[in-house]
Amino acid sequence: MARSADFPDTNAAPRRNRFAIASLVFGLLWLFFWGSILALIFGCIGLLQIRRSQGRQIGRGMAIAGIVLGSLELALLIIVAVAASQWSLNVF
């Protein structure tokens, strides 16, 4: 009997979500502003896809870790930018 695309293989092992992996990688690399933003975006997309996959995809922890790292890096970048601007105002 031929397999149909309408009936996926229920015995297949769950796959890791690629957006979750990308989110974690961008969060770990921290490519300044862009890495943080991409970690947040890919992490949110990955979480949504994992939730909708009904168990066919895994990687929720990686997506959450990417979101957390991206958020922390973005907050750190903002704090450094504000501190640098305050420092430059006090110097001149």
MIDO-838129 format. One record per residue: residue number from 0; x, y, z of N, C-alpha, C in turn; residue in one letter. Coordinates in steps of 0.05 Angstrom, whole numbers. Layout:
<sites>
 seq   n_xx   n_yy   n_zz  ca_xx  ca_yy  ca_zz   c_xx   c_yy   c_zz type
 NUM      X      Y      Z      X      Y      Z      X      Y      Z    A
...
</sites>
This chain:
<sites>
 seq   n_xx   n_yy   n_zz  ca_xx  ca_yy  ca_zz   c_xx   c_yy   c_zz type
   0     17    -23      0      0      0      0     18     25      0    M
   1     12     43    -18     29     67    -20     22     87      2    A
   2     43    100     12     40    121     33     31    146     20    R
   3     14    161     34      4    186     24     15    209     41    S
   4     17    232     29     27    256     44      6    264     65    A
   5    -19    256     61    -40    263     80    -37    247    106    D
   6    -23    224    105    -21    208    129      9    204    135    F
   7     20    222    152     49    220    158     55    195    174    P
   8     79    186    173     88    163    187     88    169    217    D
   9     71    156    232     68    161    261     90    148    277    T
  10    105    129    265    127    115    278    153    129    275    N
  11    155    150    260    180    164    256    189    179    281    A
  12    215    180    285    226    194    308    222    224    305    A
  13    217    238    326    214    267    324    239    281    314    P
  14    236    302    298    259    317    287    263    342    304    R
  15    288    350    305    295    376    318    287    398    299    R
  16    274    418    311    265    441    295    289    458    287    N
  17    292    464    262    315    479    252    315    508    261    R
  18    292    520    265    291    547    275    301    548    304    F
  19    295    528    319    305    526    347    335    524    347    A
  20    346    508    329    375    505    328    388    532    319    I
  21    376    545    299    387    571    290    385    592    312    A
  22    364    591    327    361    610    349    383    607    370    S
  23    388    582    377    410    577    397    437    585    385    L
  24    442    579    360    468    586    348    472    616    347    V
  25    451    631    338    454    660    338    456    672    366    F
  26    442    659    385    445    669    412    473    664    424    G
  27    485    642    416    512    636    426    533    653    412    L
  28    530    658    386    550    673    371    549    702    377    L
  29    526    713    383    522    741    389    536    759    368    W
  30    523    762    346    533    779    324    522    807    328    L
  31    527    818    352    517    844    360    487    846    357    F
  32    478    867    345    449    872    344    435    850    327    F
  33    446    843    305    433    824    286    430    796    298    W
  34    451    787    312    449    760    324    428    759    345    G
  35    425    780    361    405    781    382    377    781    370    S
  36    373    797    350    346    799    337    339    772    324    I
  37    358    761    309    353    735    296    348    713    316    L
  38    362    713    338    357    693    359    329    695    370    A
  39    320    719    374    292    723    384    271    714    363    L
  40    275    723    338    256    717    317    255    686    312    I
  41    278    674    308    279    646    302    269    629    326    F
  42    275    638    350    265    624    374    235    624    376    G
  43    223    647    370    193    649    371    181    632    348    C
  44    192    633    325    182    616    303    185    587    310    I
  45    208    579    320    213    551    328    193    542    349    G
  46    188    558    369    168    550    390    140    546    378    L
  47    132    564    360    106    561    348    104    536    331    L
  48    125    530    316    125    506    299    125    481    316    Q
  49    141    481    338    142    457    355    115    453    368    I
  50    102    474    377     75    472    389     55    461    370    R
  51     57    469    345     37    461    325     43    433    313    R
  52     67    422    318     75    397    305     63    372    318    S
  53     50    375    341     38    353    355     57    330    361    Q
  54     81    338    370    100    317    378    119    308    356    G
  55    116    318    332    133    309    310    160    324    310    R
  56    161    346    325    186    362    326    193    366    356    Q
  57    219    367    361    229    373    387    249    396    386    I
  58    257    406    408    276    429    409    266    453    424    G
  59    245    448    440    234    470    455    254    484    473    R
  60    271    468    486    292    479    504    312    496    489    G
  61    319    487    464    338    503    448    326    530    440    M
  62    300    529    433    287    554    425    285    573    448    A
  63    278    563    471    276    580    495    304    591    502    I
  64    325    575    501    352    584    507    360    606    487    A
  65    353    603    462    360    623    442    345    649    447    G
  66    320    647    456    305    672    462    317    685    487    I
  67    324    670    507    335    681    532    362    695    525    V
  68    379    681    511    405    692    504    402    717    487    L
  69    385    716    467    380    740    450    370    763    466    G
  70    352    758    485    341    780    502    363    792    520    S
  71    378    774    532    400    784    550    421    800    534    L
  72    428    791    511    447    805    494    436    832    485    E
  73    411    833    477    399    858    469    398    877    492    L
  74    391    868    516    390    885    540    418    895    546    A
  75    438    878    544    465    886    550    474    907    530    L
  76    467    903    504    475    922    484    462    950    489    L
  77    437    950    498    423    975    504    436    989    528    I
  78    442    973    549    455    984    573    482    997    566    I
  79    498    983    550    524    993    542    521   1018    525    V
  80    502   1019    507    497   1042    490    489   1066    507    A
  81    472   1062    526    463   1084    543    486   1094    561    V
  82    502   1075    572    525   1083    588    546   1098    572    A
  83    550   1089    547    570   1103    530    560   1131    523    A
  84    534   1134    518    524   1161    512    526   1179    536    S
  85    521   1169    560    523   1184    584    552   1192    589    Q
  86    570   1173    584    598   1178    588    608   1200    569    W
  87    599   1199    544    608   1218    524    597   1246    531    S
  88    573   1247    543    562   1273    551    577   1285    574    L
  89    587   1269    592    602   1278    615    631   1286    608    N
  90    642   1274    588    670   1279    580    671   1306    565    V
  91    652   1311    548    654   1336    532    638   1357    545    F
</sites>
